[in-house]
Amino acid sequence: MFRQIPDKFTPGWLEQLDNRTNLAREMRNRYRKFTNDLGGEETLSYAQRSLVNRALWLEIWLEQQELSLAQGGDFDAARWHQGCNALQGILTKLGLE
């Protein structure tokens, strides 16, 4: 069980989060909101659900990088920018207008 997101995207990471953590509850809430915005999880294809999981991982990873920057920690602007571009690409594929 993960108590935090894995350092690199791992398929099934969301299901493997420790249910006792705030992070797990928050990420599952975000997953529900995301899939509801797309018409509900039951209407999504496997590929769409896969993209949602990747988008959520990127979203929280970007937030963690931004928090590190705000707290004076390590921050790699190139990796952050690459992550933003990847997230934008996924959101566009899922129908972001």
N, C-alpha and C positions, 0 to 999 in steps of 0.2 A: 504494500500500500504506500502510495506517495503522500507525503505531508505537504509537499509543494510541487509545482510543476517540474517535470524533468528538464534538464539543461537543453536537451534537443527533443524535437517532436518525436513522440513515440505513439504509434497507433494504440488506441485504447487507453490513453493517458487519463482521460476524463473519468472513465469507469473505475480506474485504479486509484483515484484520489481517496484518501482516508475520510470517510463520511463524518467523522467526528470533528473535522476542521471547518473553520469559517470559509476557507478557500474552496473546499468541496461544495459547500452549500451555495456559495456565490457563483461558482462556475456552472453548476447545474441550473441555477436560476437564469443565468445568462444564456445557457443552451436553450432553455424553454422559450425565453423571449425571442431569441434569434430564429428558432424554428417556427414559432408562431407568426413572426413577421413574414415568413416565407410560405405561410398557408398551413402550418402544422407539421409535426414530425412525420406523421403517417402519410403525408402527401409527397414527401421528399424521396428522391432516389438514393441509392447507396452512395453514388458519387456526390450528390448534394450534401448528404450527412457527413461525408468524409471532409468536404470543403468547410463545412461549419466547424467541425472539430479543429481543423487547422487554423481557421480564422480565430477561434477562441484562444488557442494556444499562443498565436502571434499577438493577439490583443493583450493578454496578461503578461507575456514576455516583454512587450513594449512598455507596459505600465511599470514593470519592475525595473527596467533600464532607466526610465524617467525618474523613478523614486531614488535610484542610486545616484543619479546626477544631482538631484535636489539635495541629497544628503552629503554631497561631496565625495561620493564613492567613484568607483571605476565606471567609465562611460565610453563606449566606442561609437562615435557618431556615424561611422560608415556602416557598421552592423545595424544600428538603429534605423538608419535611412533605408537600408536594404530590407529590413523587416517591415517598415512602413509601406514600401513599394509592393512587397509580397502580399501584405494584407489588403492593400487597395486592389490588387489584381484579383484576389479571391473574392472580395466583396463585389467587384464588377461582374465576375462570372456568375455570382449568385443573384444578380439583378440590381445592384446599387445604382441609383440614377443620380 
